[in-house]
Amino acid sequence: MQPLFIAGPCVIENMELLETVAEKLVSINKSLATEIIFKASFDKANRTSIRSFRGPGLEKGLTMLNDIKTKYGLRILTDIHESWQAQPVGEVVDVIQIPAFLCRQTDLLTSAAKTGKIINIKKAQFLSGKDMRYPVEKALDSGATEVWLTERGNSFGYNNLVVDFRNIPDMKEIVPTVVMDCTHSVQRPGAANGTTGGDRQFIPAMAKAAKAFGANGYFFEVHPNPDKGLSDGPNMLPLDKLENLITELL
C-alpha cells in the first residue's frame, strides 16, 4: 500500500503561494501516481511573538482553501485551535488536524469528530506515543470514523526537540495510520529571537528514519523560498526538493 503524503506551506500567505504549491503537488501526483494532500493553516494561533504573521483568518482562509480544492482537485487538510472552528472547517476540508499542544483538549477533539471528517491528531511534545490512545478514544467515542496520529518530536530541554522513533510502532498499535511530521520535528522552538528556528537539512533523514520504524505517512511543510516564508521558514523544505524526497520514500 502506498504511503500517505501531506504537503503545503505552513501558513496561507497569499493566493499566489497556494497556487504555486498546488501546481507542484498536481505535477508530482501525475508523475509518481501519488495523492498528496494539500495543507495550509488559515491562522497560526500559537506563534511565538504577537508581532508574527498569523494568516488571513478563518473566513478568508477557508475561501482560499476551497478555491484550491476546486481548481486543482486536491484533498485539503488544515488545523483548528478552537472548538467553534470545527463546523465551518469541516464544510471545506477533508482532514481536520489537531495541533500537538492541544491534543488533549476534549472539546476540540469532540467537535472535530462530530464533523465526520478524518481527524489527524499530532502527538504533543510532552507525551509518549502510548499516551495517544486517550486522545484517539475521545475522537472515536465522539463519532470519528477515521483517526490518524502524527509524530512531531518531544521537548528536549529548552528550545530543542528530539524524536524517539519508538513512538511510531507504539502509535501503530493504536491506529493504522501513523504520520511522521518531517519538518516540525527539526524545529528549534522559540530559538530565533522571537520566532522558531530549525534545521531543514535534517528533513530527509527524519523521513527515512521514520520509514525504517514503520511510518506509513509523511508530512512536509514546503515553500518555494523557505527563507522568505512568513512562518516556520527555517524548517520548511524547499518546494523543488519535494518530488525527489517522495520518490525515495515510495
C-alpha positions as CSV (number, residue, x, y, z in Angstrom):
1,M,0.0,0.0,0.0
2,Q,1.4,3.4,-1.0
3,P,2.2,5.7,1.9
4,L,0.2,8.9,2.7
5,F,1.8,12.2,1.8
6,I,0.7,15.7,3.2
7,A,2.5,18.8,1.9
8,G,2.0,22.5,1.7
9,P,3.1,25.9,3.2
10,C,3.0,26.4,7.0
11,V,0.5,29.3,6.7
12,I,-1.6,30.8,3.9
13,E,0.5,33.8,2.9
14,N,-1.4,34.7,-0.3
15,M,-3.1,33.0,-3.2
16,E,-0.1,33.0,-5.4
17,L,1.8,30.9,-2.9
18,L,-1.1,28.4,-2.6
19,E,-1.4,28.0,-6.4
20,T,2.4,27.6,-6.9
21,V,2.5,24.8,-4.3
22,A,-0.8,23.2,-5.6
23,E,0.5,23.2,-9.2
24,K,3.6,21.3,-8.0
25,L,1.6,18.8,-6.0
26,V,-0.6,18.1,-9.0
27,S,2.6,17.6,-11.1
28,I,4.1,15.2,-8.6
29,N,0.8,13.3,-8.3
30,K,0.8,12.8,-12.0
31,S,4.4,11.7,-12.3
32,L,4.5,9.4,-9.3
33,A,0.9,8.3,-9.1
34,T,0.6,9.7,-5.6
35,E,-2.3,11.5,-3.9
36,I,-0.6,14.2,-1.9
37,I,-3.0,16.1,0.4
38,F,-2.6,19.9,0.3
39,K,-2.1,21.5,3.8
40,A,-2.0,25.1,4.9
41,S,-3.1,27.0,8.1
42,F,-5.6,29.8,8.0
43,D,-4.4,31.1,11.4
44,K,-1.2,30.3,13.2
45,A,-2.7,31.0,16.7
46,N,0.4,29.8,18.6
47,R,3.1,31.9,17.1
48,T,6.0,32.8,19.5
49,S,5.5,36.5,19.2
50,I,2.4,38.7,18.9
51,R,4.2,40.5,16.1
52,S,4.4,37.4,14.0
53,F,2.3,36.8,10.9
54,R,-0.7,34.6,11.6
55,G,-2.6,34.3,8.3
56,P,-5.8,35.5,6.7
57,G,-8.2,34.2,9.3
58,L,-11.0,31.6,9.2
59,E,-13.4,33.1,6.6
60,K,-10.9,34.3,4.0
61,G,-8.6,31.3,4.6
62,L,-11.4,28.7,4.0
63,T,-12.4,30.5,0.9
64,M,-8.9,30.3,-0.4
65,L,-8.5,26.6,0.5
66,N,-11.8,25.8,-1.1
67,D,-10.6,27.6,-4.3
68,I,-7.5,25.3,-4.3
69,K,-9.6,22.2,-3.8
70,T,-12.0,23.2,-6.6
71,K,-9.4,24.3,-9.1
72,Y,-6.8,21.6,-8.6
73,G,-8.8,18.6,-7.3
74,L,-6.6,18.2,-4.2
75,R,-7.8,16.9,-0.9
76,I,-7.3,19.6,1.8
77,L,-6.0,19.5,5.4
78,T,-6.0,22.3,7.9
79,D,-5.8,22.7,11.6
80,I,-8.2,24.2,14.2
81,H,-7.4,25.8,17.5
82,E,-10.9,26.4,19.0
83,S,-13.9,24.1,19.1
84,W,-16.3,26.5,17.2
85,Q,-14.0,26.4,14.2
86,A,-14.7,22.7,13.6
87,Q,-18.0,23.0,11.9
88,P,-17.1,25.6,9.3
89,V,-13.8,24.0,8.6
90,G,-15.4,20.6,8.2
91,E,-17.6,22.0,5.4
92,V,-14.5,22.7,3.3
93,V,-11.6,20.3,4.2
94,D,-11.1,16.6,4.0
95,V,-8.9,16.3,7.1
96,I,-9.1,18.3,10.3
97,Q,-5.8,18.5,12.2
98,I,-5.5,18.9,15.9
99,P,-2.3,20.8,16.9
100,A,0.2,19.0,19.2
101,F,-0.1,21.4,22.1
102,L,-3.9,21.0,22.0
103,C,-4.2,17.2,21.5
104,R,-5.7,16.6,25.0
105,Q,-8.4,19.3,24.7
106,T,-11.5,17.2,24.9
107,D,-13.9,19.8,23.5
108,L,-11.6,20.4,20.5
109,L,-11.4,16.7,19.8
110,T,-15.1,16.0,20.1
111,S,-16.1,19.0,18.0
112,A,-13.7,17.8,15.2
113,A,-15.0,14.3,15.5
114,K,-18.6,15.3,15.0
115,T,-17.9,16.8,11.6
116,G,-17.4,13.3,10.2
117,K,-14.1,14.2,8.7
118,I,-10.8,12.4,9.1
119,I,-9.0,13.6,12.2
120,N,-5.2,13.9,12.3
121,I,-4.0,14.3,15.9
122,K,-0.5,15.5,16.3
123,K,1.3,14.0,19.3
124,A,2.1,16.5,22.0
125,Q,5.7,17.4,22.6
126,F,5.2,16.3,26.2
127,L,3.5,12.9,25.6
128,S,4.7,9.4,24.7
129,G,3.3,7.5,21.7
130,K,1.4,5.2,24.0
131,D,-0.3,8.2,25.7
132,M,-2.0,9.0,22.4
133,R,-4.6,6.2,22.9
134,Y,-6.6,8.6,25.1
135,P,-7.0,11.5,22.5
136,V,-7.9,8.8,20.0
137,E,-10.6,7.4,22.3
138,K,-12.1,10.8,22.7
139,A,-12.3,11.3,19.0
140,L,-13.7,7.8,18.3
141,D,-16.2,7.9,21.1
142,S,-17.5,11.2,19.7
143,G,-18.2,9.8,16.3
144,A,-15.0,10.0,14.3
145,T,-14.7,7.1,11.8
146,E,-11.0,7.5,10.9
147,V,-8.2,8.9,13.1
148,W,-4.5,9.4,12.2
149,L,-1.7,10.1,14.6
150,T,1.4,12.2,13.8
151,E,4.8,12.2,15.4
152,R,6.5,15.6,15.7
153,G,9.2,15.1,18.3
154,N,9.4,15.8,22.1
155,S,10.7,18.7,24.0
156,F,14.4,18.2,24.9
157,G,15.4,20.9,27.4
158,Y,14.8,24.4,26.3
159,N,14.5,25.4,22.6
160,N,15.0,22.0,21.2
161,L,13.2,18.8,20.1
162,V,14.3,15.2,19.9
163,V,12.5,12.3,18.1
164,D,12.0,9.0,19.8
165,F,11.2,6.8,16.8
166,R,9.8,4.1,19.0
167,N,6.7,6.2,19.2
168,I,5.8,5.2,15.6
169,P,5.3,1.5,16.3
170,D,3.7,2.3,19.6
171,M,1.1,4.5,17.9
172,K,0.6,2.0,15.1
173,E,-0.8,-0.3,17.9
174,I,-3.5,2.4,18.4
175,V,-4.4,3.4,14.8
176,P,-3.5,2.0,11.4
177,T,-2.1,5.4,10.0
178,V,0.9,7.0,11.7
179,V,2.4,10.1,10.0
180,M,5.9,11.5,10.5
181,D,6.0,15.3,10.6
182,C,9.4,15.6,9.0
183,T,9.5,19.4,9.2
184,H,8.2,20.4,12.6
185,S,10.4,17.6,14.1
186,V,13.6,19.6,13.1
187,Q,12.4,22.8,14.8
188,R,14.3,24.8,17.4
189,P,11.2,26.2,19.2
190,G,11.5,29.9,20.1
191,A,15.2,29.8,19.5
192,A,15.5,32.5,16.9
193,N,14.8,35.8,18.8
194,G,11.0,35.6,19.0
195,T,10.5,33.1,16.2
196,T,11.1,29.4,15.8
197,G,14.3,28.2,14.4
198,G,15.1,24.9,12.7
199,D,17.5,22.6,10.8
200,R,15.9,21.8,7.5
201,Q,18.9,19.9,6.3
202,F,17.8,17.0,8.5
203,I,14.3,16.7,6.9
204,P,15.3,13.8,4.5
205,A,17.0,11.8,7.3
206,M,13.9,12.3,9.6
207,A,11.7,10.9,6.8
208,K,13.9,7.9,6.1
209,A,14.4,7.0,9.8
210,A,10.6,7.2,10.2
211,K,10.2,4.8,7.3
212,A,12.5,2.4,8.9
213,F,10.4,2.4,12.0
214,G,7.2,1.7,10.1
215,A,5.6,5.2,9.4
216,N,3.1,5.0,6.6
217,G,2.5,8.7,6.2
218,Y,4.8,11.7,5.8
219,F,4.0,15.4,6.5
220,F,6.1,18.2,4.9
221,E,5.8,21.9,5.1
222,V,7.1,23.3,1.8
223,H,7.8,26.7,0.3
224,P,9.3,27.9,-3.0
225,N,11.7,30.1,-0.9
226,P,11.7,29.0,2.7
227,D,14.0,31.8,3.8
228,K,11.3,34.2,2.7
229,G,8.5,32.3,4.4
230,L,6.3,34.2,6.9
231,S,6.1,31.2,9.3
232,D,8.5,28.3,10.1
233,G,10.8,29.2,7.3
234,P,13.9,27.5,8.9
235,N,12.2,24.1,9.0
236,M,10.3,24.2,5.7
237,L,11.5,22.0,2.8
238,P,12.2,23.9,-0.5
239,L,9.4,23.0,-2.9
240,D,11.8,21.9,-5.6
241,K,13.2,19.2,-3.4
242,L,9.9,17.5,-2.6
243,E,9.5,15.3,-5.6
244,N,12.9,13.6,-5.2
245,L,12.3,13.0,-1.5
246,I,8.9,11.5,-2.1
247,T,10.5,9.3,-4.8
248,E,13.0,8.0,-2.2
249,L,10.1,7.1,0.2
250,L,8.0,5.2,-2.2
